[in-house]
Each structure stands twice: as structure tokens, then as C-alpha cells.
Amino acid sequence: MTYRDIDILVVSTRECRNHLQVYYDFQQGAARIGSKIGVPIDITFLTAREYRERPLLEMDTLTELYRRQANEYEEI
């Protein structure tokens, strides 16, 4: 399989108070990892509300990589 980049969707919880900073933190981390593996990593950041609206064409093909434990936040 050939690909040019890796796309990662990050969804914030309702409790997130600094969305922009969280986005920048993920973006910087992805840039460091991407440079180490030689593949650009693109971050798409959605709030929980935006995610529930299912805005992406590929919503049905997303693969979940990580989710916080249910007791740490309300379900999105």
C-alpha cells in the first residue's frame, strides 16, 4: 500500500477549555514523529459537538486508536 501522509482525527471532550492549545500540542508532537519516520502527519481537530455532526466523508472508515476511560469523561 502506498500513502503520502498519515491523517489523525483528534476529538476533544466537553471539558476541554483550551482547544487551540491542545490542537497546537498535537500538531507539534505529530510533526516530531512525522520527521522521525519520514511521513507527514496531518491532524484534524474536532470538538465533541462537531464530531457528533459527522462532518467527514470517511466517518464510517475511521479506526479508533485511543479513547480515555469512560469514568474520566462523559461519553461524546
Rosetta blueprint (number, residue, H / E / L):
1 M L
2 T L
3 Y L
4 R L
5 D L
6 I E
7 D E
8 I E
9 L E
10 V E
11 V E
12 S L
13 T L
14 R L
15 E L
16 C L
17 R L
18 N L
19 H H
20 L H
21 Q H
22 V H
23 Y H
24 Y H
25 D H
26 F H
27 Q H
28 Q H
29 G H
30 A H
31 A H
32 R H
33 I H
34 G H
35 S H
36 K H
37 I H
38 G L
39 V L
40 P L
41 I E
42 D E
43 I E
44 T E
45 F E
46 L E
47 T L
48 A H
49 R H
50 E H
51 Y H
52 R H
53 E L
54 R L
55 P L
56 L L
57 L L
58 E L
59 M H
60 D H
61 T H
62 L L
63 T L
64 E L
65 L L
66 Y L
67 R L
68 R L
69 Q L
70 A H
71 N H
72 E H
73 Y L
74 E L
75 E L
76 I L
